[in-house]
Amino acid sequence: MPNGMDAPDRRPVAVISGGSSGIGRAFVAALHARGYRIFACGRDPDRLRRLEQDHPGVRGMICDMADVEAVRGFVSVVLDESPRIDLLVSNAGVLRILDFADPAIGAASADLEITINLGGAIRLVASAMPGLLAAAPSRVVVVGSGYGLAPSTAAPVYSASKAGLHGFCKALRRQLAASGIGVTEVLPALVDTPAVSHRHGRKLSPDALVREVLRAASRDRDEVLPGAVRWLPLLLRLAPRFTERMVGRS
């Protein structure tokens, strides 16, 4: 190769939203170990710096998934540095307990989960399409929730956002079938992340979840239902009212 010319970086490229903690951080760790070139975004600059320190070579960027221009800007930086995106992981999200029987609900940002969890994922996928098409066969992984199949009474807007993601993934999968871009939706139960550290009960390990997801994605699986959620579709068919009441109390 002539002097002064760098060899092209042929590592597969992964883009991960919400990559600085929880499930997203577990994706970063697993893919970094597999030799991926990783671009991760989050809202906490300190966490992003620690992510880069712990995983040399990872590029961390601040991005609020509720901000249309911020999402476009994040992906634009990625595409400027790499024209291809082999794996897109839409993981960023927020969960709140909201009581619509409370008269003060009108003063809250009641649709925040829709803006971030659903709108942010859609904006991220749309912005990344040139890179995904350039890398095809490539894959989109969307982190949804078991509450997208049966809602939690305490978290109605979160549940609605994940139900919307479920529908989006189904339609997106059909649209992209001929393009070489696969879509894998993850529908976990409670995962042991900082966001739910205050909650008790059996929790999935983020590392174990990510291993299962990457294994399923490599096999072109459409959905991953880890842990107890694997029984949810069957239970909803056999005893829908009982199952929804049971899930609703969780």
Steps between C-alpha positions, in 0.01 A plus 500: 500500500638847414650702783256726682193289420324321783364151450118498487330396821316181412352431842121461511329813630243510780292800608339482845262746661490515878842338495644649818315287754282194551412287200669741259830482688479121492458518121808723478708259710392192304549656157831662598627155599394374157705763321227743395562866438243660731319833509289538814284786619352602832402807701756483784847628400669343806360157420605537138856588604514193725366289215782619272759440772375148570477410130781671305401595148130540575367839391251645750279796409235697682155466344149555635272258318209741548680760285448444127804701394723341767418152369565605142823670606622190684439272203647759262829489693496119480439500125771760445749264664352176369265471200375163624312388811502124546300498824267765643384450860210723602509471877454844657183530703330629811241346734282696741220408735206725407157519663238651269252502789711775656369848405862623484576273204432789265807682631728207417665428165257214461618401152874491572530124444328531163744774398812311612420129489293497183582823317871478580524144367317591181721806445814296562406229251394753237824698535715185483340351187775613257764324711289188552430473128869550417595215733220257408469231612470699822273499803287720724452390860221677689475464878130487579329348802263226604268790588468555127296178492307551824503839677601590852222685683756716683685601182236563233698734276813284514286200406342694214842602369620139500178379336563759229856373459365145462277609214778708344739203503247272332431745219867597464599136471259451210610822327868414520470129418633544146776744599717263700435684828369276778300624798522330840277622783590422861210467744653448846349500844677681785871552425753587771581858397544824697153613391334221701753465784228600748267220391504154653444169329681271263702696244681397184871573473573754222803296389300179476222681315742646246664162440159350426404789271821489297470124463139539379591785263777289344234239429268758341237470774217753488431512874679418823282427803740426786413356838137477604388716206545202268170365636309827464370460140368152581338614826337795323341256256389248763385734777518860380308669784679315777840559337440872448388540862810314618739705284315819582576459870873461437 
